[in-house]
Amino acid sequence: MRPIPLVDLRAQYAAIGPEIRSAIDGVLASARFINGPDVSSFEQKFAAFCDAEFAVGVGSGTDALTLALQALDVGPGDEVITTANTFIATAEAIVAVGAAPVFVDVDPSHFNMTAETLSAAVTPRTRATIPVHLYGQPAPMAEIVEVAARHSIKVIEDASQAHGAEYDGKRVGSWGDAAAFSFYPAKNLGAYGDAGAVVTNDEQIAAAVRMLRDHGRTDKYLHEYVGVNSRLDTLQAAVLGVKLSHMEEWNEARRAVAAKYDAGLGEFARLTLPARMRGGRHVYHLYVVRTDRRDELSQSLSDSGIGVGIHYPIPLHLQPAFRSLGHGMGDFPVSERLAASILSIPMYPELSDTQLSRIVQTIGAFR
């Protein structure tokens, strides 16, 4: 039997190949490879997709987080609250601007920051918070924004895994002062390389990010800031523009796959399926199950040619890179339990019923 990958980008390309090739050929013919018209076109369309006023394309999701923090003037002496249960880029960006990451634990059902964990971590040095919409599940943004407003701290959404997700009927990316998106190839909206965007409703923040991403300049040789080179490549913008037109359809297909998983796996008592948060609209960047026999199940699926992943096996507070923060085992018990029990199984819009049935049957046979 053919292997079933965790993510199948070949299947996606097979469906949209002619559109992609036409878009790339258009850029090649124009020879406008830096800040070409496809960049501004994609930025406008992606802002509209997020129900926001502005989107500024940058070189990666990590850069999007870093530049958003810089645009909000977060820096040395400041604290930024985020979760221990996320990819390192979230905290990496905080350190990159000279601020200190402050980790909080997460809700055991939806795996995200809560208003309560945020509120308990605020200090006089807190300047901002970065809630993460993990795996495509939105964080409870209405409550988080209320806490942030009460303490006069900025909110930057890490929406790198949640393109099109909603909370209380409002798209992620439009809740905070700014939001960071990654277009890493495996994301719901993925480029053919690294790419990202900062989304905001604040014109000043958008203007600052536009300058910062392009050497801090306002004109070719006039530099308002010391910036970086983090422009969204025109070829990547062209690819993203094609894929954006399919996003609603693809997200619905992901929800349909998740519903079939829920139905097929729901009978297995030792398997905990993804929860859907009340008020949230999940886009299933990943379908993550939990079991106390994670490693054995992972090996069984791998041996059967089924792709798996662990997102993420080591919480940030236990990473050697953050040893200086002085955390140890037991500081964030929910994140630690998740790291020991979570398993990502194949999730992509093109996953067929035959493939899905094989995955469910393999898990059932393991039981």
C-alpha positions, -999 to +999 in steps of 0.1 A: +000+000+000+011+035-007+023+056+022-001+082+036+020+114+044+012+137+073+008+165+048+006+159+010+016+190-009+019+169-041-018+162-040-025+200-036-002+208-066-019+182-088-052+200-082-040+236-089-008+231-110-020+250-141-030+281-120+003+281-102+024+278-133+004+306-149+009+329-119+047+322-118+050+327-156+034+360-152+060+371-127+088+358-148+075+376-178+072+409-159+107+405-143+094+424-113+108+401-086+110+426-057+078+444-045+061+435-078+023+441-082+015+405-070+027+415-036+003+444-031-025+425-047-020+396-023-017+419+007-050+436-001-068+402-007-053+387+025-063+417+046-099+413+033-098+375+040-088+383+076-115+411+079-087+435+086-076+468+070-040+461+063-017+431+055+021+436+050+039+407+035+073+397+051+099+370+047+085+345+073+061+340+101+090+345+126+098+379+110+061+388+112+062+383+150+094+402+154+085+431+132+051+434+148+068+436+182+092+463+169+063+483+153+046+483+188+079+495+203+084+465+225+120+461+235+146+458+263+131+459+298+096+448+286+079+415+293+058+397+268+034+369+279+029+338+258+023+301+262+048+274+270+029+252+245+039+265+211+066+265+185+098+282+195+094+311+170+068+327+192+092+332+221+122+336+197+107+368+184+103+382+219+140+376+226+150+390+192+136+425+202+154+423+236+122+417+256+117+388+281+093+360+274+070+351+303+053+317+298+019+307+310+002+273+310-027+265+287-063+252+288-062+213+289-090+210+263-082+236+236-045+240+244-044+278+242-039+307+266-069+317+287-079+351+301-072+337+336-036+325+328-029+358+311-042+379+340-023+360+366+010+366+347+007+404+343+034+425+361+043+462+359+068+453+332+043+436+309+041+454+276+024+429+254+009+394+251+011+369+222-018+344+223-013+315+199-041+300+179-026+265+181-033+238+155-060+260+139-081+264+171-086+301+180-077+313+215-106+329+234-098+363+220-128+383+234-117+375+270-080+379+263-085+414+247-106+424+277-078+415+301-052+432+279-073+464+278-077+464+315-039+463+320-031+485+290-010+459+272-007+452+235-020+421+218-002+404+190-020+372+177+002+344+166-021+332+139+005+312+120-016+280+122-050+295+119-057+311+085-094+317+084-103+305+119-129+325+139-139+333+174-173+347+182-178+351+144-148+373+140-117+362+121-084+356+139-060+384+128-086+411+134-088+409+172-054+423+184-033+453+177-015+432+152-013+395+141+014+374+126+008+348+099+032+322+086+030+309+050+054+280+055+046+254+028+027+230+051+003+257+065-033+259+055-022+288+032+014+279+023+039+294+000+066+275-019+092+286+006+093+309+036+069+338+037+047+356+063+025+386+069+016+411+096-021+419+097-035+449+115-063+475+116-038+502+126-024+523+097+006+534+118+016+498+126+012+488+090+034+517+079+060+509+104+062+472+094+064+482+057+095+503+065+111+478+089+108+450+064+126+471+038+157+484+056+136+510+074+134+532+044+107+557+033+125+563+000+152+544-019+180+559+001+162+576+030+160+553+061+137+562+090+146+531+110+174+505+112+153+478+096+159+444+080+155+428+046+123+408+050+103+415+019+077+390+007+091+376-025+070+384-056+070+348-068+057+337-034+031+363-034+019+351-068+017+315-055-002+327-023-026+347-044-037+316-063-040+295-031-059+322-013-088+318-038-091+282-026-089+288+011-125+287+021-130+255+001-099+239+016-108+249+052-142+234+048-126+202+034-104+201+065-134+204+088-151+175+068-120+153+073-120+162+110-157+152+113-149+118+098-120+113+122-143+122+151-169+097+139-144+069+132-122+074+163-148+084+189-153+048+202-117+044+213-117+050+251-080+056+254-079+082+226-088+118+233-099+137+202-095+174+195-120+196+214-138+224+196-139+254+218-173+271+224-175+301+201-145+290+180-144+279+144-115+255+139-095+252+107-076+221+116-041+230+105-034+198+125-056+170+138-040+162+172-051+132+193-039+123+228-032+090+243-011+076+272+004+052+247+015+079+223+049+064+214+036+029+207+007+043+186+031+065+167+054+036+159+024+014+149+012+040+124+047+047+111+052+009+105+020+009+085+032+037+062+011+064+079+028+098+086+027+112+121+041+141+140+044+155+175+036+193+178+054+198+201+075+172+222+093+197+245+075+227+260+093+260+257+101+263+294+121+231+292+140+240+261+178+245+267+175+278+248+154+292+277+174+277+306+182+312+318+146+317+327+150+292+355+120+270+349+118+233+356+096+202+353+063+209+370+061+246+364+035+242+336+019+208+341-007+210+314+018+218+287+040+190+300+012+164+300+003+175+264+039+171+253+039+135+265+006+125+250-001+144+218+001+129+183-007+145+149-022+123+123-026+130+086-047+161+079-051+178+045-080+187+022-072+160-003-072+132+022-095+105+006-121+084+023-100+053+015-070+068+031-090+080+061-105+046+066-071+030+065-058+053+092-089+047+114-086+009+110-048+010+118-055+029+150-083+004+158-061-026+152-035-011+176-061-009+203 
